Amino acid sequence: MFKTDRVVTHNGETKTLRAWAEEMNVPYGTLAYRWKMGYRTYDALFNGWQNNRFTIAKGLRLSESDIAYLRETKYARAGMPDEWEIACDLIGTSRSNADALRRMLA
């Protein structure tokens, strides 16, 4: 571990690396490794991890407004062969998350 706490500031919030890891549900080891490799900004440390607070599946994080939007548009997408890929496009996430969205919101 580090001899001193490493702190990162984002949107006016200053927290330790461990506190950010817990809040964002990111393995601390991943952040510690990125810090060791020279990444010091919030964006660099969390590259590849979405900054939303609602988790619906491992590795897939959505805001509550995205979930509400998907539920509102469900009727319009229903019956289409690529319904869940369209849902991914609507909220701006990868189409590879289509199965996770289907399982959690269907």
C-alpha positions as CSV (number, residue, x, y, z in Angstrom):
1,M,0.0,0.0,0.0
2,F,0.9,3.6,-0.2
3,K,2.8,5.3,2.6
4,T,0.5,8.3,2.4
5,D,-3.1,8.6,1.2
6,R,-3.4,9.6,-2.4
7,V,-6.2,12.1,-3.0
8,V,-8.1,12.9,-6.2
9,T,-10.4,15.8,-6.8
10,H,-13.4,15.7,-9.1
11,N,-16.3,18.2,-9.4
12,G,-15.1,19.9,-6.2
13,E,-15.0,16.6,-4.2
14,T,-11.6,15.5,-2.8
15,K,-11.4,11.9,-1.6
16,T,-8.8,9.3,-1.1
17,L,-8.2,6.8,-3.8
18,R,-9.7,4.1,-1.6
19,A,-12.9,6.2,-1.0
20,W,-13.3,6.7,-4.8
21,A,-12.8,3.0,-5.4
22,E,-15.5,2.1,-2.9
23,E,-18.0,4.7,-4.2
24,M,-17.5,3.8,-7.8
25,N,-17.4,0.1,-7.2
26,V,-14.0,-0.2,-8.9
27,P,-11.3,-2.6,-7.5
28,Y,-8.9,-0.6,-5.4
29,G,-6.0,-2.6,-6.9
30,T,-6.9,-1.3,-10.4
31,L,-6.8,2.3,-9.2
32,A,-3.6,1.8,-7.3
33,Y,-2.0,0.3,-10.4
34,R,-3.1,3.1,-12.5
35,W,-1.8,5.6,-10.0
36,K,1.5,3.8,-9.9
37,M,1.7,4.0,-13.7
38,G,1.3,7.8,-13.5
39,Y,-2.4,8.5,-14.0
40,R,-3.3,11.2,-11.6
41,T,-6.6,12.8,-12.8
42,Y,-10.0,11.4,-12.1
43,D,-10.7,10.9,-15.8
44,A,-7.5,9.0,-16.4
45,L,-8.0,6.8,-13.3
46,F,-11.6,5.9,-14.2
47,N,-11.1,5.5,-17.9
48,G,-13.3,2.6,-18.9
49,W,-15.5,2.9,-15.8
50,Q,-18.7,4.8,-16.1
51,N,-19.4,7.5,-13.5
52,N,-23.0,6.7,-12.6
53,R,-24.2,5.6,-9.2
54,F,-26.8,3.0,-10.0
55,T,-25.5,-0.5,-10.8
56,I,-27.8,-3.0,-12.5
57,A,-25.3,-5.6,-13.5
58,K,-21.6,-6.3,-12.9
59,G,-19.7,-3.9,-15.1
60,L,-22.8,-2.0,-16.3
61,R,-23.7,1.2,-14.5
62,L,-26.7,3.4,-15.3
63,S,-28.2,6.4,-13.8
64,E,-31.8,6.3,-12.5
65,S,-32.8,8.7,-15.3
66,D,-31.5,6.2,-17.9
67,I,-33.4,3.4,-16.3
68,A,-36.6,5.5,-16.3
69,Y,-36.0,6.4,-19.9
70,L,-35.6,2.8,-20.9
71,R,-38.8,1.9,-19.1
72,E,-40.7,4.7,-20.9
73,T,-39.5,3.7,-24.3
74,K,-40.0,-0.1,-23.8
75,Y,-43.3,-0.1,-25.7
76,A,-41.8,1.6,-28.8
77,R,-39.0,-1.0,-28.9
78,A,-41.1,-4.0,-28.1
79,G,-41.1,-6.8,-30.7
80,M,-38.1,-5.5,-32.7
81,P,-35.4,-8.1,-33.3
82,D,-32.7,-5.8,-32.0
83,E,-34.8,-4.2,-29.2
84,W,-32.1,-4.3,-26.5
85,E,-29.4,-3.1,-28.9
86,I,-31.6,-0.1,-29.6
87,A,-32.0,0.4,-25.9
88,C,-28.2,0.5,-25.5
89,D,-28.0,3.1,-28.3
90,L,-30.6,5.3,-26.6
91,I,-28.6,5.5,-23.3
92,G,-25.2,5.6,-25.0
93,T,-23.7,2.4,-23.8
94,S,-22.1,-0.4,-25.7
95,R,-24.4,-2.9,-27.6
96,S,-22.5,-5.7,-25.9
97,N,-24.6,-4.8,-22.7
98,A,-27.8,-5.7,-24.5
99,D,-28.2,-9.0,-22.7
100,A,-27.6,-7.5,-19.3
101,L,-30.2,-4.8,-19.9
102,R,-32.7,-7.4,-21.1
103,R,-32.2,-9.6,-18.0
104,M,-32.5,-6.7,-15.6
105,L,-35.3,-4.6,-17.1
106,A,-37.5,-7.2,-18.9
